[in-house]
Every structure is written in structure tokens, then in C-alpha cells.
Amino acid sequence: MCYSFYDTLDTSFWEVGAWRGYFSLALARRVESVVGFETRDHPISKFNEAAERNGFDNIRTVQDLVKSLDPYLEEYGTPDLV
């Protein structure tokens, strides 16, 4: 199967330790959904600002220390890429 650069893949991406969301922002145009996990206030606020500034509505950020994936799997489903 061949994909165009402009195709959106039916894929979910999770970035654990997202900081300012470098990889999430880079992939957001190519994947269906993105979840970024970060524990610190300042980087996650910058991440959210960048997502909003770029018009992404498929990015969700979670400010939490990921100890167990179970609650996130229930809420966001199983990721295709981590």
C-alpha cells in the first residue's frame, strides 16, 4: 500500500515524557490521535500552546506520572506507536 505525505494514518501515538511535545507535534498531522504525558507544569503548558497555535484538535495532554497504563488504556485506547 502506498501513502501520500498528506494522508492521515489510522494510528494513535503516545509520547511518554513529552516535555514540550516535539515528536507529538511533528506527527500530529500524520496520525489520527496523539496523547502526550508529562509531569511538569511549564513544558506541558508550552506543549498545549503549540498545539493550539498550530490548530491541532487531535492532541490530548496528560499531566501525570505514568505508573500504570491501565487507566489511560481505558480512556484513550491502545496506542499504535509509543
NUTIMI-361928 format. One record per residue (C-alpha): x, y, z. Coordinates in steps of 0.05 Angstrom, whole numbers, plus 32768, in hexadecimal, padded with zeros to 4 digits. Layout:
N
XYZ ...
# end
This chain:
82
800080008000 801A80457FEF 800A80838018 800E80CB8005 803280FC8032 7FEF811D803D 7FCA80DE8052 7FB680D7809B 7FC5809280B5 7F93806E80E1 7FC7806D8119 7FCB80848161 800D809E817E 801F80A581C7 805B80CE81DD 807080BD8223 809D80F38241 80848123820C 80A781628227 808F819681F4 8073816281C5 80A88163818F 8096811E8172 804C8126817E 804981688158 8072814A8120 8044810F8118 800181308126 7FF3813F80DD 800080F780C9 7FDC80CF80FF 7F9480CD8116 7FA280DA8160 7FDA80EE818E 7FE080EA81DA 801B810C81FC 802D80FB8244 8057812B826D 805E813882B8 8076818082B8 804A81BE82B3 807481EC8287 808481BC824E 803D81A28249 802281E98245 805381F8820C 803D81B781EB 7FF481CA81F0 8003821081D5 802781F48199 7FEF81C2818A 7FBC81FA818D 7FE6822A8164 7FED81F4812E 7FA381E4812F 7FA9819C8145 7F69817F8162 7F8381388164 7FB58143819D 7FA5813481E6 7FD68142821D 7FD881208261 7FFE813E829A 800D810182C4 804480D082D7 8034809182B0 8037805982E3 8005802B82C1 7FE9802F827B 7FA6800E828D 7F7F804F829B 7F9A806E825B 7F8B80308231 7F4380348247 7F3D807E8237 7F67808481F7 7F6A803C81DC 7FA8801581CA 7FDE803E81A7 7FFC80288165 803D804E8171 805F806181B3 
# end
